[in-house]
Amino acid sequence: QVQLVEAGGGLVQAGASLRLSCVVSGRPSSSYAMAWFRQAPGKERESVATITWSGINTNYADSVKGRFTISRDNAKNTMYLQMDSLKAEDTAVYYCAAHPSYTRLPPLGSDWYDFWGQGTQVTVSS
């Protein structure tokens, strides 16, 4: 069984940066395609970014392109989300997710992912 634990959330002002991390335990992270999702109060969960098992290919939601960067370090079993130029509308609980696959194009849809973390709160004040 795979466990995912997010960290790095917090309260920041608009324009600031944060880096989230997601530590994978139970199985090597290199077996999994992974992704970040977020859910704001009263809204549905939405995709943020995906990354292949190797870290070579990434994909982003239009709302975060150019501001967020997804990456991973399989030696540390950890995935990251560098968030720059944060906006108030980025406020949400951020979740990491994983699916055992070597696909070169992990989908942005949440139904594909089997394993989820508990989430970390990101609050951006304007």
MARKE-791218 format. One record per residue (C-alpha): y, x, z; residue in three letters; residue number from 0. Coordinates in steps of 0.001 Angstrom, whole numbers, plus 500000, padded with zeros to 6 digits. Example, Ala and Ser with C-alpha at 12.3 -4.5 7.8 and 13.67 -1.06 7.14 Angstrom:
// MARKE-791218
+--------+--------+--------+-----+-----+
!      Y !      X !      Z ! res !   n !
+--------+--------+--------+-----+-----+
! 495500 ! 512300 ! 507800 ! ALA !   0 !
! 498940 ! 513670 ! 507140 ! SER !   1 !
+--------+--------+--------+-----+-----+
This chain:
// MARKE-791218
+--------+--------+--------+-----+-----+
!      Y !      X !      Z ! res !   n !
+--------+--------+--------+-----+-----+
! 500000 ! 500000 ! 500000 ! GLN !   0 !
! 503461 ! 501240 ! 499107 ! VAL !   1 !
! 506424 ! 500993 ! 501449 ! GLN !   2 !
! 510033 ! 501303 ! 500343 ! LEU !   3 !
! 512882 ! 501988 ! 502748 ! VAL !   4 !
! 516526 ! 501944 ! 501674 ! GLU !   5 !
! 519387 ! 503706 ! 503425 ! ALA !   6 !
! 522996 ! 504669 ! 502814 ! GLY !   7 !
! 524798 ! 501349 ! 502806 ! GLY !   8 !
! 528045 ! 500799 ! 504647 ! GLY !   9 !
! 531617 ! 499543 ! 504602 ! LEU !  10 !
! 534017 ! 501298 ! 502232 ! VAL !  11 !
! 537313 ! 500618 ! 500534 ! GLN !  12 !
! 537636 ! 499799 ! 496871 ! ALA !  13 !
! 537553 ! 502933 ! 494740 ! GLY !  14 !
! 535309 ! 504818 ! 497152 ! ALA !  15 !
! 531786 ! 506109 ! 496572 ! SER !  16 !
! 528442 ! 505624 ! 498281 ! LEU !  17 !
! 524985 ! 507005 ! 497637 ! ARG !  18 !
! 521966 ! 504863 ! 498434 ! LEU !  19 !
! 518493 ! 506265 ! 498846 ! SER !  20 !
! 515047 ! 504688 ! 498692 ! CYS !  21 !
! 512146 ! 506564 ! 500244 ! VAL !  22 !
! 508653 ! 505755 ! 498983 ! VAL !  23 !
! 505664 ! 506152 ! 501273 ! SER !  24 !
! 501987 ! 505328 ! 500986 ! GLY !  25 !
! 501593 ! 506514 ! 497393 ! ARG !  26 !
! 503318 ! 509197 ! 495284 ! PRO !  27 !
! 506526 ! 507825 ! 493830 ! SER !  28 !
! 505727 ! 509502 ! 490507 ! SER !  29 !
! 503260 ! 506677 ! 489769 ! SER !  30 !
! 505981 ! 504064 ! 489755 ! TYR !  31 !
! 508779 ! 502813 ! 487595 ! ALA !  32 !
! 511588 ! 501878 ! 489943 ! MET !  33 !
! 514785 ! 499897 ! 490077 ! ALA !  34 !
! 517756 ! 498825 ! 492146 ! TRP !  35 !
! 518720 ! 495190 ! 492573 ! PHE !  36 !
! 521429 ! 493479 ! 494582 ! ARG !  37 !
! 522144 ! 490068 ! 496017 ! GLN !  38 !
! 525552 ! 488832 ! 497079 ! ALA !  39 !
! 526007 ! 485890 ! 499471 ! PRO !  40 !
! 525410 ! 482609 ! 497683 ! GLY !  41 !
! 524298 ! 484308 ! 494483 ! LYS !  42 !
! 520984 ! 485076 ! 492867 ! GLU !  43 !
! 519518 ! 488539 ! 492965 ! ARG !  44 !
! 520601 ! 490606 ! 489982 ! GLU !  45 !
! 519425 ! 493838 ! 488476 ! SER !  46 !
! 521517 ! 496962 ! 488788 ! VAL !  47 !
! 519561 ! 499822 ! 487216 ! ALA !  48 !
! 516063 ! 500971 ! 486324 ! THR !  49 !
! 514414 ! 504362 ! 485982 ! ILE !  50 !
! 511138 ! 505526 ! 484532 ! THR !  51 !
! 508491 ! 507327 ! 486584 ! TRP !  52 !
! 509722 ! 510693 ! 485264 ! SER !  53 !
! 513403 ! 509935 ! 485677 ! GLY !  54 !
! 514079 ! 510693 ! 482019 ! ILE !  55 !
! 514992 ! 507174 ! 480928 ! ASN !  56 !
! 517430 ! 504916 ! 482737 ! THR !  57 !
! 518978 ! 501537 ! 482081 ! ASN !  58 !
! 521958 ! 499780 ! 483644 ! TYR !  59 !
! 523408 ! 496328 ! 483993 ! ALA !  60 !
! 526678 ! 496000 ! 482088 ! ASP !  61 !
! 528571 ! 495373 ! 485324 ! SER !  62 !
! 527830 ! 498875 ! 486658 ! VAL !  63 !
! 527652 ! 501016 ! 483510 ! LYS !  64 !
! 529844 ! 504073 ! 483787 ! GLY !  65 !
! 530220 ! 503693 ! 487563 ! ARG !  66 !
! 526669 ! 503843 ! 488979 ! PHE !  67 !
! 524002 ! 506480 ! 488396 ! THR !  68 !
! 520314 ! 506031 ! 489182 ! ILE !  69 !
! 518150 ! 509095 ! 489741 ! SER !  70 !
! 514986 ! 510174 ! 491492 ! ARG !  71 !
! 513336 ! 513223 ! 493048 ! ASP !  72 !
! 509597 ! 512745 ! 492956 ! ASN !  73 !
! 509058 ! 515887 ! 495003 ! ALA !  74 !
! 510853 ! 514048 ! 497810 ! LYS !  75 !
! 509425 ! 510609 ! 496921 ! ASN !  76 !
! 512989 ! 509362 ! 496830 ! THR !  77 !
! 515148 ! 507376 ! 494428 ! MET !  78 !
! 518942 ! 507317 ! 494560 ! TYR !  79 !
! 521845 ! 505172 ! 493448 ! LEU !  80 !
! 525186 ! 506954 ! 493235 ! GLN !  81 !
! 527915 ! 504337 ! 493258 ! MET !  82 !
! 531422 ! 505417 ! 492277 ! ASP !  83 !
! 534654 ! 503477 ! 491787 ! SER !  84 !
! 533309 ! 500679 ! 493945 ! LEU !  85 !
! 534817 ! 497232 ! 493603 ! LYS !  86 !
! 534899 ! 494256 ! 495944 ! ALA !  87 !
! 532471 ! 492470 ! 493624 ! GLU !  88 !
! 529887 ! 495178 ! 494285 ! ASP !  89 !
! 529515 ! 493808 ! 497816 ! THR !  90 !
! 525871 ! 492803 ! 498272 ! ALA !  91 !
! 522567 ! 493686 ! 499865 ! VAL !  92 !
! 520979 ! 496353 ! 497698 ! TYR !  93 !
! 517225 ! 496494 ! 497270 ! TYR !  94 !
! 514933 ! 499050 ! 495716 ! CYS !  95 !
! 511793 ! 497969 ! 493908 ! ALA !  96 !
! 508758 ! 499604 ! 492322 ! ALA !  97 !
! 505984 ! 498826 ! 489859 ! HIS !  98 !
! 503050 ! 501107 ! 489023 ! PRO !  99 !
! 503723 ! 502004 ! 485394 ! SER ! 100 !
! 504436 ! 504846 ! 483020 ! TYR ! 101 !
! 506427 ! 502654 ! 480656 ! THR ! 102 !
! 509436 ! 504245 ! 478986 ! ARG ! 103 !
! 511494 ! 501084 ! 479379 ! LEU ! 104 !
! 511197 ! 499367 ! 482759 ! PRO ! 105 !
! 512612 ! 495856 ! 482541 ! PRO ! 106 !
! 515724 ! 494724 ! 484360 ! LEU ! 107 !
! 513991 ! 491485 ! 485372 ! GLY ! 108 !
! 512925 ! 491280 ! 489014 ! SER ! 109 !
! 509612 ! 489485 ! 488459 ! ASP ! 110 !
! 507995 ! 492637 ! 487070 ! TRP ! 111 !
! 508346 ! 494605 ! 490297 ! TYR ! 112 !
! 505603 ! 494412 ! 492909 ! ASP ! 113 !
! 507001 ! 496289 ! 495869 ! PHE ! 114 !
! 510371 ! 495825 ! 497564 ! TRP ! 115 !
! 512374 ! 497387 ! 500351 ! GLY ! 116 !
! 514132 ! 495480 ! 503110 ! GLN ! 117 !
! 517604 ! 496064 ! 501684 ! GLY ! 118 !
! 520768 ! 497836 ! 502772 ! THR ! 119 !
! 524184 ! 496196 ! 503031 ! GLN ! 120 !
! 527081 ! 497481 ! 500950 ! VAL ! 121 !
! 530488 ! 496014 ! 501691 ! THR ! 122 !
! 533554 ! 496963 ! 499658 ! VAL ! 123 !
! 536945 ! 495912 ! 500994 ! SER ! 124 !
! 539791 ! 495357 ! 498560 ! SER ! 125 !
+--------+--------+--------+-----+-----+
